[in-house]
Amino acid sequence: MVLRQFLNAMGRVMFTSVFLVSTSGRGLERLPKPKNVFVNSTNMRHILRWSPVRFPLGGITYSVQFQGEFERHHKKTWVVISECSRITETWCDVTADISSDVDYDLKVRSQFENITSKWANLSKLFNRRESNLRTPRLTVNVRGGSLTLDVSEISKNIHARIYYWEKGAEQQILNISMDHNPFNVNLRRGITYCFQAQLYISGYNKSSYPSDPICETVNKDATSNEIVSVVTTVLLLGASILVVSLFLTWKLCCRVQSAWFPKVSAPYVPMQLDLLSISSTLCFYYYLMAQFERMTFRFMCINPWSCDGSKTASPLVTASYSSQLNCFLRKWLMP
């Protein structure tokens, strides 16, 4: 495999050397020039084409130049088309370079490495007025009470002429001109109309063949459909406005409330209580209990025979040892 590649490379080198030596005295004719150079212009798009050059070593590239009326008669120069320099394709889009209605000359040459051929020119000068117009493609869509037309190939210089008539009344043909897509047409409802489209170039007196007729019927209930669509749109718009208004009102109320009635944070109370506060609370509780029990004890000890410090005990006190002990403790604690 490697040996075959090496032999092919050596063969190419030897053939190139022999070819250059054998054609060294023939100048630019040592490389064939392109043939059949012509401009294919359709719908104002201009394509320069030529036949490919057959060369044993391959790797042929092409370069294109043009010459307008000003360059041809005054400057005597050619303009290089940079997009079509050293290209491998056998065509070049020259639409942007042919920008006026004057005659243009174009030429192309082939090139292999540093070897170039002679220039091959057009057989006759080209004028963009010669551009052919292709039959357009027409699309008709029914939308409610109107028809929407779409014509292919409409551009800055190419417009469309629409022919339409009521089906069955071909003798009453009307036409309108359109220069953009899509194009809306309002016609009588409930009637079937037929349409044809034809391209033309304003000022050139040139037009294409008309398209095939397309027939469509305008809906009778278009009015009700339009009313439903309008009502639905209004309701959705009203609901959206209501939601937005409520949201803005809520935000405004929140701002007013925060401005006029600011929130006051409660002081922080630690979870761990102080022992001194606990002791104080318990002491106060025991003090209240002692006062209550003291009042109760004095009420119970109204009898002079009980709790008066005498040796004779009251029957209420002597009823039980616990009662005597309770009486003694109370007298000792609360004199």
ChimeraX attribute file (.defattr): number of C-alpha atoms within 10 A of each C-alpha:
attribute: neighborCount
match mode: 1-to-1
recipient: residues
	/A:1	6
	/A:2	7
	/A:3	8
	/A:4	9
	/A:5	10
	/A:6	10
	/A:7	12
	/A:8	12
	/A:9	12
	/A:10	12
	/A:11	12
	/A:12	13
	/A:13	13
	/A:14	12
	/A:15	14
	/A:16	14
	/A:17	11
	/A:18	12
	/A:19	13
	/A:20	14
	/A:21	10
	/A:22	11
	/A:23	13
	/A:24	12
	/A:25	10
	/A:26	10
	/A:27	12
	/A:28	15
	/A:29	14
	/A:30	17
	/A:31	22
	/A:32	19
	/A:33	21
	/A:34	23
	/A:35	17
	/A:36	13
	/A:37	20
	/A:38	20
	/A:39	23
	/A:40	16
	/A:41	21
	/A:42	14
	/A:43	21
	/A:44	21
	/A:45	17
	/A:46	21
	/A:47	15
	/A:48	20
	/A:49	19
	/A:50	20
	/A:51	13
	/A:52	19
	/A:53	19
	/A:54	12
	/A:55	11
	/A:56	10
	/A:57	11
	/A:58	9
	/A:59	10
	/A:60	21
	/A:61	20
	/A:62	24
	/A:63	23
	/A:64	26
	/A:65	21
	/A:66	20
	/A:67	22
	/A:68	24
	/A:69	15
	/A:70	13
	/A:71	15
	/A:72	15
	/A:73	10
	/A:74	8
	/A:75	11
	/A:76	11
	/A:77	14
	/A:78	16
	/A:79	13
	/A:80	13
	/A:81	15
	/A:82	11
	/A:83	12
	/A:84	20
	/A:85	16
	/A:86	17
	/A:87	17
	/A:88	15
	/A:89	14
	/A:90	18
	/A:91	21
	/A:92	21
	/A:93	18
	/A:94	21
	/A:95	14
	/A:96	9
	/A:97	15
	/A:98	21
	/A:99	11
	/A:100	13
	/A:101	13
	/A:102	14
	/A:103	17
	/A:104	22
	/A:105	20
	/A:106	24
	/A:107	21
	/A:108	27
	/A:109	24
	/A:110	24
	/A:111	21
	/A:112	16
	/A:113	9
	/A:114	5
	/A:115	14
	/A:116	21
	/A:117	19
	/A:118	18
	/A:119	18
	/A:120	19
	/A:121	20
	/A:122	18
	/A:123	12
	/A:124	12
	/A:125	15
	/A:126	21
	/A:127	17
	/A:128	22
	/A:129	17
	/A:130	14
	/A:131	19
	/A:132	16
	/A:133	21
	/A:134	18
	/A:135	18
	/A:136	22
	/A:137	16
	/A:138	19
	/A:139	15
	/A:140	18
	/A:141	14
	/A:142	15
	/A:143	14
	/A:144	17
	/A:145	20
	/A:146	18
	/A:147	20
	/A:148	15
	/A:149	20
	/A:150	20
	/A:151	25
	/A:152	16
	/A:153	18
	/A:154	18
	/A:155	14
	/A:156	10
	/A:157	12
	/A:158	18
	/A:159	20
	/A:160	26
	/A:161	18
	/A:162	20
	/A:163	18
	/A:164	20
	/A:165	18
	/A:166	18
	/A:167	15
	/A:168	10
	/A:169	10
	/A:170	11
	/A:171	8
	/A:172	10
	/A:173	12
	/A:174	12
	/A:175	13
	/A:176	11
	/A:177	15
	/A:178	20
	/A:179	15
	/A:180	16
	/A:181	14
	/A:182	14
	/A:183	14
	/A:184	16
	/A:185	11
	/A:186	11
	/A:187	14
	/A:188	13
	/A:189	16
	/A:190	13
	/A:191	13
	/A:192	16
	/A:193	20
	/A:194	20
	/A:195	23
	/A:196	21
	/A:197	30
	/A:198	23
	/A:199	28
	/A:200	22
	/A:201	20
	/A:202	12
	/A:203	8
	/A:204	11
	/A:205	8
	/A:206	14
	/A:207	19
	/A:208	17
	/A:209	13
	/A:210	19
	/A:211	19
	/A:212	14
	/A:213	13
	/A:214	14
	/A:215	14
	/A:216	16
	/A:217	19
	/A:218	21
	/A:219	19
	/A:220	14
	/A:221	12
	/A:222	16
	/A:223	13
	/A:224	11
	/A:225	15
	/A:226	14
	/A:227	11
	/A:228	12
	/A:229	12
	/A:230	12
	/A:231	12
	/A:232	12
	/A:233	12
	/A:234	12
	/A:235	12
	/A:236	12
	/A:237	11
	/A:238	12
	/A:239	12
	/A:240	11
	/A:241	12
	/A:242	12
	/A:243	11
	/A:244	12
	/A:245	12
	/A:246	11
	/A:247	11
	/A:248	12
	/A:249	12
	/A:250	12
	/A:251	12
	/A:252	12
	/A:253	11
	/A:254	11
	/A:255	12
	/A:256	12
	/A:257	12
	/A:258	11
	/A:259	10
	/A:260	8
	/A:261	9
	/A:262	9
	/A:263	9
	/A:264	6
	/A:265	6
	/A:266	6
	/A:267	6
	/A:268	6
	/A:269	7
	/A:270	7
	/A:271	6
	/A:272	6
	/A:273	9
	/A:274	9
	/A:275	9
	/A:276	9
	/A:277	10
	/A:278	11
	/A:279	11
	/A:280	11
	/A:281	12
	/A:282	12
	/A:283	12
	/A:284	12
	/A:285	11
	/A:286	12
	/A:287	12
	/A:288	12
	/A:289	11
	/A:290	15
	/A:291	12
	/A:292	11
	/A:293	14
	/A:294	17
	/A:295	11
	/A:296	11
	/A:297	17
	/A:298	13
	/A:299	10
	/A:300	14
	/A:301	17
	/A:302	11
	/A:303	13
	/A:304	12
	/A:305	16
	/A:306	20
	/A:307	23
	/A:308	14
	/A:309	11
	/A:310	10
	/A:311	9
	/A:312	12
	/A:313	16
	/A:314	17
	/A:315	11
	/A:316	15
	/A:317	20
	/A:318	15
	/A:319	11
	/A:320	11
	/A:321	10
	/A:322	11
	/A:323	13
	/A:324	18
	/A:325	13
	/A:326	14
	/A:327	19
	/A:328	15
	/A:329	11
	/A:330	17
	/A:331	16
	/A:332	9
	/A:333	10
	/A:334	12
	/A:335	6
